[in-house]
Amino acid sequence: MTGDRIVVIGAGMGGLVAALELANNGFDVTVVERADAPGGKMREVAVGGARIDAGPTVFTMRWVFDEIFNAAGVSLQDRLMLAPVSTLARHAWSRNQRLDLFADIERSVDAIGKFAGPAEARRYRDFCARAHDVYTTLEEPFLKAPKPGPMTLTRAAGVKRMRGIKPFSKLWDVLGSHFHDQRLRQLFGRYATYCGASPFLAPATLMLVAHVEQSGVWLVEGGMHRIARALTDLAEARGARFRFSEEVTGIDVGRGRVSGVRLASGVRLPADVVVVNGDAAALAAGLYGKDVAGAVPGTKPAARSLSAVTWTMLAETAGFPLLRHSVFFSNDYAGEFEDVFRRRRLPQTPTVYVCAQDRDDGDRSGATGPERLLCLVNAPATGDTRPLTRSEIDACEQRAFGLMRQCGLEVQRRPDTTVVTTPTEFDRMFPATGGALYGRASHGWRATFQRPGARSRVPGLYLAGGSVHPGPGVPMAALSGRVAAATVMADLASTSRSRRVAMRGGMSTA
């Protein structure tokens, strides 16, 4: 076996990074993607002649992408135009209750002091130090590690440091020891939703997201989808081939390991290695065939992460000074997550996130007319078993846009320039998930270790993407792609008589 032929299923972030790194090391890589463009969840939607990001909207952990592009012999800044933001987000609870959070901790301290008093400002400073400790404790032994377990993580980080980050405590409870103002507790509890989890069930370690954002949030010129395009272009330059609008219907196994993939068109692609960048649940559900259905454990529907209802639109706004990122908070936060995770229904009092993609840190400088907006509310991942009715979606829309109106934002939207996406549509795009956007929900400390790693139970079959370790989010999925590529190369090297040597230009020799 030469290990030359590698098929990557899915051109999401993890698949693109794995394909790039493998092609850059001289392997014969083919990427098969059922959509007509790369990106996976990092997708664009065409609305009224404009293209709008309809997936991830926050770019953090730039160092991950600096390393990926540097490894391929190019500079990130030469491929993408990035601009740092000084205001992370604008938060609102009512027309008269607003708080901006800044990348500069001292500016946030001042803002919180004016919003909630000097004692809360001091507590915020302590919280930032705690979030920094959590991140630095977990970066090397967890985020960058292939597949740590509880014991290996504890040994690597140290017992004292692990106790200090309270991995067995709930995020909401620990936030209560930092903030007495429930609005601040709510604001920082929202970071659990970045992983598709409830702050009332997620581990306290997710406060590391606060440190990640303070370390830098960037705007990508041309939109987040440009990241996927840049990775695709670079992978092609290193020799990877892409087959868009083609669907994999099966993964073949022969002599105890993968031997190829079958396409809906009837074409069979021989492969010594297959990297699956779809949700791990699709493998377990048998969507790639019974021979690989046992490659990873399944995810019960109750363990799924959040889904969403989104409105991607061109609309005129008035009354509220939107920034690139704005959040309008529910007045019943506990009820919101009870609705989604226990009652399995749309929240009666939703929190609304708005990404205004024609804005940055400031206003639109007097600009008028429609602007590109993505509005999102949390939803249960039941798109495969209980599709939302039209009346449920309409009621959710009334509640969401009503909350924004109460906070001062008027959105004048039109049906012909609005695209609504529900958990059912997300399930169609990402099968076997019910619309879950983050894989398994990060509820409880065990969930952290229940995500599969890069290796599956089937020799030659590997995993990448937000549903596997180290977890969801753009940089995490990219890290999973790096881990998958490194694992593939390590395994091939250990089973080959002669180790492959990468050469300039993507060629290699034995």
C-alpha positions as CSV (number, residue, x, y, z in Angstrom):
1,M,0.0,0.0,0.0
2,T,1.4,3.4,-1.0
3,G,-1.0,5.6,0.8
4,D,-1.0,7.9,-2.3
5,R,-4.7,8.1,-2.9
6,I,-6.7,10.1,-0.3
7,V,-10.3,11.1,-0.6
8,V,-11.6,13.9,1.6
9,I,-15.4,13.9,1.9
10,G,-16.7,17.4,2.5
11,A,-15.1,20.8,1.8
12,G,-15.9,22.3,5.2
13,M,-13.2,23.9,7.3
14,G,-11.7,20.7,8.6
15,G,-11.7,19.0,5.3
16,L,-10.1,21.9,3.5
17,V,-7.3,22.1,6.0
18,A,-6.7,18.4,6.0
19,A,-6.7,18.4,2.1
20,L,-4.3,21.3,2.0
21,E,-1.8,19.8,4.5
22,L,-1.9,16.4,2.8
23,A,-1.5,17.8,-0.7
24,N,1.3,20.1,0.5
25,N,3.1,16.9,1.7
26,G,2.9,15.3,-1.6
27,F,-0.2,13.1,-1.3
28,D,-2.7,12.5,-4.1
29,V,-5.8,14.2,-2.7
30,T,-9.3,14.5,-4.1
31,V,-12.0,16.4,-2.2
32,V,-15.6,15.5,-2.9
33,E,-18.3,18.1,-1.9
34,R,-22.0,17.7,-2.4
35,A,-22.5,21.5,-2.5
36,D,-21.5,23.6,-5.4
37,A,-18.9,25.6,-3.4
38,P,-16.5,25.1,-0.5
39,G,-17.1,26.1,3.1
40,G,-19.6,23.7,4.6
41,K,-21.4,25.6,7.3
42,M,-19.2,28.6,6.3
43,R,-21.7,29.3,3.5
44,E,-23.0,32.3,1.6
45,V,-26.6,32.9,0.6
46,A,-27.6,35.0,-2.4
47,V,-30.3,37.5,-1.6
48,G,-31.4,40.3,-3.8
49,G,-28.2,40.4,-5.8
50,A,-26.0,40.4,-2.7
51,R,-24.0,37.5,-1.2
52,I,-24.4,37.3,2.6
53,D,-22.5,35.1,5.1
54,A,-25.0,32.7,6.5
55,G,-22.8,30.7,8.8
56,P,-20.0,31.6,11.2
57,T,-19.5,35.3,11.5
58,V,-16.7,35.7,14.0
59,F,-13.0,35.1,13.1
60,T,-10.8,34.5,16.1
61,M,-7.6,32.6,17.0
62,R,-5.8,34.0,14.0
63,W,-2.6,32.1,15.0
64,V,-4.2,28.9,13.8
65,F,-4.6,30.2,10.3
66,D,-1.2,31.9,10.3
67,E,0.3,28.5,11.1
68,I,-1.7,26.7,8.4
69,F,-0.8,29.2,5.6
70,N,2.8,29.4,6.8
71,A,3.1,25.6,6.6
72,A,2.0,25.8,3.0
73,G,4.7,28.3,2.2
74,V,2.5,31.5,2.0
75,S,1.5,34.3,4.3
76,L,-2.1,34.6,5.5
77,Q,-2.0,38.3,5.1
78,D,-1.1,37.9,1.4
79,R,-4.2,35.7,0.9
80,L,-6.8,37.4,3.1
81,M,-7.4,41.0,4.0
82,L,-8.0,41.1,7.8
83,A,-8.9,44.0,10.0
84,P,-9.0,43.8,13.8
85,V,-12.1,45.1,15.6
86,S,-11.9,47.1,18.8
87,T,-15.6,46.6,19.8
88,L,-16.4,43.0,20.1
89,A,-20.2,43.3,20.3
90,R,-23.0,45.6,21.4
91,H,-25.5,44.1,23.8
92,A,-29.0,45.3,24.6
93,W,-31.6,44.3,27.2
94,S,-34.0,47.2,26.5
95,R,-34.1,50.6,24.8
96,N,-32.1,52.1,27.7
97,Q,-29.9,49.2,28.7
98,R,-26.9,48.8,26.4
99,L,-23.3,47.6,26.9
100,D,-20.4,47.5,24.5
101,L,-17.6,44.9,25.1
102,F,-14.2,45.8,23.8
103,A,-11.0,43.9,22.9
104,D,-9.2,46.3,25.3
105,I,-10.0,44.9,28.8
106,E,-9.6,48.4,30.4
107,R,-12.2,49.9,28.0
108,S,-14.6,47.1,29.0
109,V,-13.8,47.7,32.7
110,D,-14.8,51.3,32.2
111,A,-17.9,50.4,30.3
112,I,-19.0,47.8,32.8
113,G,-18.4,50.2,35.7
114,K,-20.7,52.8,34.1
115,F,-23.3,50.1,33.3
116,A,-23.3,48.0,36.5
117,G,-21.1,49.8,39.0
118,P,-17.5,49.7,40.1
119,A,-17.8,46.4,42.0
120,E,-18.9,44.6,38.9
121,A,-16.0,46.2,37.0
122,R,-13.6,44.8,39.5
123,R,-15.2,41.4,39.3
124,Y,-14.9,41.6,35.5
125,R,-11.2,42.1,35.8
126,D,-11.0,39.0,38.0
127,F,-13.1,37.1,35.5
128,C,-10.7,38.0,32.6
129,A,-7.8,36.7,34.6
130,R,-9.7,33.5,35.3
131,A,-10.6,33.1,31.6
132,H,-7.0,33.6,30.7
133,D,-6.0,30.8,33.1
134,V,-8.5,28.4,31.7
135,Y,-7.3,29.0,28.2
136,T,-3.6,28.7,28.9
137,T,-4.3,25.6,30.9
138,L,-6.1,23.9,28.0
139,E,-4.4,25.2,24.9
140,E,-1.6,22.8,24.6
141,P,-2.9,19.6,26.3
142,F,-6.4,19.8,25.0
143,L,-6.9,22.2,22.0
144,K,-3.8,21.1,20.2
145,A,-3.7,17.5,21.4
146,P,-5.0,14.7,19.1
147,K,-7.5,13.1,21.5
148,P,-6.9,13.7,25.2
149,G,-8.7,11.7,27.9
150,P,-9.4,12.9,31.4
151,M,-6.3,11.3,32.9
152,T,-3.9,12.4,30.1
153,L,-5.2,15.9,30.2
154,T,-4.8,16.1,34.0
155,R,-1.3,14.7,33.8
156,A,-0.3,17.2,31.1
157,A,-1.9,20.2,32.7
158,G,-1.3,19.3,36.3
159,V,-3.8,18.4,39.1
160,K,-3.6,21.9,40.7
161,R,-4.3,23.8,37.5
162,M,-7.1,21.5,36.5
163,R,-8.8,21.9,39.8
164,G,-8.4,25.7,39.4
165,I,-10.4,25.8,36.2
166,K,-13.3,23.9,37.8
167,P,-14.0,21.4,35.0
168,F,-16.8,19.8,37.0
169,S,-18.7,23.0,37.7
170,K,-21.4,24.5,35.4
171,L,-20.6,27.7,33.6
172,W,-23.7,29.5,34.9
173,D,-22.8,28.7,38.5
174,V,-19.2,29.9,38.3
175,L,-20.4,33.1,36.5
176,G,-22.6,33.7,39.5
177,S,-19.4,33.9,41.7
178,H,-18.0,36.5,39.4
179,F,-21.0,38.7,38.6
180,H,-23.8,39.8,40.8
181,D,-25.6,41.7,38.0
182,Q,-27.6,39.0,36.2
183,R,-27.2,40.9,32.9
184,L,-23.5,40.3,33.0
185,R,-24.0,36.7,34.0
186,Q,-26.2,36.4,31.0
187,L,-23.8,38.1,28.6
188,F,-20.9,35.8,29.5
189,G,-23.1,32.8,29.7
190,R,-23.9,33.3,26.1
191,Y,-20.4,32.0,25.2
192,A,-21.7,28.5,25.8
193,T,-23.8,28.9,22.7
194,Y,-20.7,29.3,20.6
195,C,-20.4,25.5,21.2
196,G,-24.1,24.9,20.8
197,A,-24.6,24.4,24.5
198,S,-26.7,25.8,27.3
199,P,-24.8,27.9,29.9
200,F,-26.9,26.1,32.6
201,L,-25.4,22.7,31.5
202,A,-22.1,23.5,30.0
203,P,-18.8,23.2,31.9
204,A,-17.2,26.3,33.4
205,T,-14.2,25.7,31.2
206,L,-16.1,27.4,28.3
207,M,-15.3,30.8,29.9
208,L,-12.1,30.4,27.8
209,V,-14.1,31.8,24.9
210,A,-14.0,35.2,26.6
211,H,-10.2,35.1,26.5
212,V,-10.2,34.0,22.9
213,E,-12.3,37.0,21.9
214,Q,-10.2,39.4,23.9
215,S,-7.1,38.1,22.1
216,G,-8.5,39.3,18.8
217,V,-11.6,39.3,16.6
218,W,-11.0,40.1,12.9
219,L,-13.1,41.2,10.0
220,V,-12.5,39.4,6.8
221,E,-12.7,41.5,3.7
222,G,-15.2,39.9,1.3
223,G,-16.8,37.9,4.2
224,M,-16.1,34.8,6.1
225,H,-16.6,32.6,3.0
226,R,-13.4,34.1,1.6
227,I,-11.5,31.9,4.1
228,A,-12.9,28.8,2.5
229,R,-12.1,30.1,-1.0
230,A,-8.5,31.0,0.0
231,L,-7.9,27.5,1.4
232,T,-9.5,25.9,-1.7
233,D,-7.3,27.9,-4.0
234,L,-4.1,27.1,-2.0
235,A,-5.0,23.4,-1.8
236,E,-5.5,23.3,-5.6
237,A,-2.2,25.0,-6.1
238,R,-0.6,22.3,-4.1
239,G,-2.2,19.6,-6.2
240,A,-5.5,18.7,-4.6
241,R,-8.5,18.2,-6.9
242,F,-12.0,19.2,-6.1
243,R,-15.2,17.6,-7.3
244,F,-18.1,19.9,-6.4
245,S,-21.8,19.1,-6.7
246,E,-21.0,15.4,-6.2
247,E,-22.3,13.3,-3.4
248,V,-20.7,10.3,-1.7
249,T,-23.2,7.5,-1.2
250,G,-20.9,4.9,0.3
251,I,-17.4,4.1,1.6
252,D,-16.0,0.8,0.5
253,V,-14.1,-1.5,2.9
254,G,-11.9,-4.3,1.7
255,R,-9.4,-6.6,3.5
256,G,-10.2,-4.8,6.8
257,R,-9.6,-1.2,5.7
258,V,-11.2,1.5,3.4
259,S,-10.7,0.9,-0.3
260,G,-12.6,3.7,-2.0
261,V,-15.8,5.8,-2.1
262,R,-18.9,5.6,-4.3
263,L,-20.5,8.6,-5.8
264,A,-24.2,9.2,-6.6
265,S,-23.2,9.5,-10.3
266,G,-22.0,5.9,-10.2
267,V,-18.3,6.7,-10.2
268,R,-16.1,4.9,-7.8
269,L,-12.9,6.6,-6.5
270,P,-10.3,4.2,-5.2
271,A,-8.7,5.4,-2.0
272,D,-6.1,4.2,0.5
273,V,-7.3,6.8,3.0
274,V,-10.7,8.5,3.4
275,V,-11.1,11.6,5.6
276,V,-14.8,12.3,6.5
277,N,-15.5,16.0,7.0
278,G,-19.3,15.5,7.4
279,D,-20.9,15.3,10.8
280,A,-19.8,12.1,12.6
281,A,-23.4,11.3,13.2
282,A,-23.8,10.7,9.5
283,L,-21.3,7.9,9.7
284,A,-23.0,6.3,12.7
285,A,-26.4,6.6,11.0
286,G,-25.2,4.5,8.1
287,L,-25.3,7.2,5.4
288,Y,-22.0,6.0,4.1
289,G,-22.9,2.3,4.2
290,K,-23.1,-0.4,6.8
291,D,-19.5,-1.3,6.5
292,V,-18.5,2.0,8.2
293,A,-21.5,2.6,10.4
294,G,-19.7,1.3,13.4
295,A,-16.6,3.5,12.8
296,V,-17.7,6.0,15.5
297,P,-20.3,6.0,18.3
298,G,-23.7,7.4,17.5
299,T,-25.1,10.6,19.0
300,K,-28.6,10.3,20.6
301,P,-31.0,13.1,19.5
302,A,-31.2,14.3,23.1
303,A,-27.4,14.9,23.1
304,R,-27.4,17.1,20.0
305,S,-26.2,20.7,20.2
306,L,-28.2,23.8,19.3
307,S,-29.7,24.4,15.9
308,A,-31.1,27.7,14.8
309,V,-33.6,29.7,12.9
310,T,-31.9,32.3,10.7
311,W,-33.1,35.2,8.6
312,T,-30.6,36.2,5.9
313,M,-31.7,39.4,4.3
314,L,-31.3,42.7,2.7
315,A,-33.3,45.2,4.9
316,E,-33.4,48.8,6.0
317,T,-32.8,49.4,9.7
318,A,-33.5,52.4,12.0
319,G,-33.4,53.4,15.6
320,F,-30.6,51.3,17.0
321,P,-26.8,51.9,16.3
322,L,-26.0,48.4,15.1
323,L,-22.3,47.3,15.0
324,R,-21.0,44.3,13.1
325,H,-22.0,42.1,16.0
326,S,-25.1,43.0,18.2
327,V,-27.0,40.8,20.7
328,F,-30.5,41.4,22.0
329,F,-31.1,39.5,25.2
330,S,-34.1,37.5,26.4
331,N,-35.7,38.5,29.7
332,D,-36.0,34.9,30.6
333,Y,-32.7,33.3,29.9
334,A,-33.3,30.1,31.8
335,G,-36.6,29.7,30.1
336,E,-35.0,30.0,26.7
337,F,-32.8,27.0,27.3
338,E,-35.5,25.0,29.0
339,D,-37.6,25.5,25.9
340,V,-34.8,24.4,23.5
341,F,-33.2,21.5,25.4
342,R,-36.0,20.2,27.6
343,R,-39.3,21.1,25.9
344,R,-37.6,20.8,22.4
345,R,-39.4,23.8,21.1
346,L,-38.6,27.3,19.8
347,P,-38.0,29.6,22.7
348,Q,-40.9,31.7,23.9
349,T,-38.4,34.5,24.9
350,P,-35.5,34.2,22.4
351,T,-32.2,36.0,22.5
352,V,-31.4,37.4,19.0
353,Y,-28.0,37.8,17.4
354,V,-27.6,40.1,14.5
355,C,-24.5,40.3,12.2
356,A,-24.7,43.6,10.2
357,Q,-22.2,42.8,7.5
358,D,-21.9,46.3,6.0
359,R,-20.8,47.6,9.4
360,D,-17.6,47.5,11.5
361,D,-16.8,49.1,14.9
362,G,-18.8,52.2,14.0
363,D,-22.0,53.3,12.3
364,R,-22.6,53.2,8.6
365,S,-21.3,56.8,8.2
366,G,-24.6,58.2,7.1
367,A,-25.2,55.5,4.5
368,T,-28.9,54.7,3.7
369,G,-30.7,51.9,2.0
370,P,-30.8,48.2,2.6
371,E,-27.9,46.4,4.4
372,R,-26.9,42.8,4.6
373,L,-28.1,41.2,7.9
374,L,-28.0,37.7,9.4
375,C,-30.4,37.4,12.4
376,L,-30.3,34.2,14.4
377,V,-32.2,32.6,17.3
378,N,-31.5,29.3,19.0
379,A,-33.6,26.3,18.1
380,P,-33.8,22.6,19.0
381,A,-32.1,20.1,16.7
382,T,-35.3,18.3,15.7
383,G,-35.4,19.1,12.0
384,D,-35.4,15.4,11.1
385,T,-38.2,14.3,13.5
386,R,-40.4,17.3,14.1
387,P,-40.2,20.0,11.4
388,L,-41.4,23.4,12.5
389,T,-44.8,24.5,11.3
390,R,-45.4,27.7,9.5
391,S,-47.2,29.1,12.4
392,E,-44.4,28.2,14.8
393,I,-41.9,30.0,12.6
394,D,-44.1,33.0,12.2
395,A,-44.6,33.2,16.0
396,C,-40.8,33.0,16.5
397,E,-40.3,35.7,14.0
398,Q,-42.8,38.0,15.7
399,R,-41.1,37.4,19.1
400,A,-37.6,37.9,17.7
401,F,-38.2,41.1,15.8
402,G,-40.5,42.3,18.6
403,L,-37.6,42.0,21.0
404,M,-35.4,44.0,18.7
405,R,-38.1,46.6,18.4
406,Q,-38.3,46.9,22.2
407,C,-34.6,47.6,22.2
408,G,-35.0,50.3,19.6
409,L,-34.2,48.5,16.4
410,E,-36.7,48.6,13.5
411,V,-36.0,46.2,10.7
412,Q,-38.0,46.8,7.5
413,R,-37.7,43.5,5.7
414,R,-39.4,42.2,2.6
415,P,-40.2,38.6,1.7
416,D,-38.4,38.8,-1.6
417,T,-35.1,39.8,0.0
418,T,-35.3,37.4,3.0
419,V,-34.2,33.8,3.2
420,V,-35.4,31.9,6.3
421,T,-33.5,28.7,7.3
422,T,-34.8,26.3,9.9
423,P,-33.5,23.1,11.6
424,T,-35.1,21.1,8.8
425,E,-33.1,22.9,6.1
426,F,-29.9,22.6,8.2
427,D,-30.6,18.8,8.5
428,R,-30.9,18.6,4.7
429,M,-27.6,20.4,4.3
430,F,-25.9,18.4,7.1
431,P,-27.7,15.0,7.2
432,A,-28.3,12.9,10.3
433,T,-27.9,16.0,12.6
434,G,-31.5,17.1,13.0
435,G,-30.0,20.5,12.2
436,A,-27.5,20.5,15.1
437,L,-24.8,22.9,14.1
438,Y,-22.1,22.0,16.6
439,G,-22.2,18.2,16.8
440,R,-22.7,16.8,20.3
441,A,-23.7,19.4,22.9
442,S,-21.0,20.3,25.4
443,H,-23.1,19.5,28.5
444,G,-21.2,18.2,31.5
445,W,-17.5,17.4,31.7
446,R,-17.8,14.0,30.0
447,A,-19.2,15.4,26.8
448,T,-15.8,17.1,26.2
449,F,-14.2,13.6,25.8
450,Q,-17.1,11.9,24.0
451,R,-16.4,13.6,20.7
452,P,-14.5,11.2,18.4
453,G,-10.9,11.9,17.5
454,A,-9.3,11.8,14.1
455,R,-8.9,8.0,14.1
456,S,-12.0,5.9,13.6
457,R,-12.5,2.2,14.4
458,V,-12.0,1.4,10.7
459,P,-8.4,1.4,9.5
460,G,-7.9,4.1,6.8
461,L,-10.9,6.1,7.8
462,Y,-10.4,9.4,9.6
463,L,-12.5,12.3,10.8
464,A,-12.3,16.1,10.7
465,G,-14.7,18.9,11.4
466,G,-16.7,20.6,14.2
467,S,-18.3,17.4,15.4
468,V,-15.0,15.8,16.4
469,H,-12.2,16.9,18.7
470,P,-11.4,19.6,19.6
471,G,-14.9,20.9,18.9
472,P,-17.0,23.4,17.0
473,G,-16.1,26.8,15.7
474,V,-14.0,27.9,12.7
475,P,-10.5,27.7,14.4
476,M,-11.4,24.5,16.2
477,A,-12.6,22.8,13.0
478,A,-9.4,24.0,11.3
479,L,-7.3,22.4,14.1
480,S,-9.2,19.2,13.6
481,G,-8.1,19.2,10.0
482,R,-4.5,19.6,11.0
483,V,-4.8,16.8,13.5
484,A,-6.5,14.6,10.9
485,A,-3.7,15.2,8.4
486,A,-0.9,14.7,10.9
487,T,-2.6,11.4,12.1
488,V,-2.9,10.1,8.5
489,M,0.7,10.9,7.8
490,A,1.9,9.3,11.0
491,D,-0.1,6.1,10.4
492,L,1.0,5.8,6.8
493,A,4.6,6.4,7.8
494,S,4.4,3.6,10.4
495,T,3.0,1.1,7.9
496,S,5.2,1.9,4.9
497,R,8.5,0.4,4.3
498,S,9.9,3.8,3.4
499,R,8.9,7.1,4.8
500,R,7.6,9.7,2.3
501,V,9.6,13.0,2.1
502,A,7.8,16.2,1.1
503,M,9.5,18.2,-1.6
504,R,9.1,21.8,-2.7
505,G,6.1,22.3,-5.0
506,G,4.0,19.5,-3.3
507,M,6.0,16.6,-4.8
508,S,7.4,13.8,-2.7
509,T,9.7,10.8,-3.0
510,A,10.1,7.6,-0.9
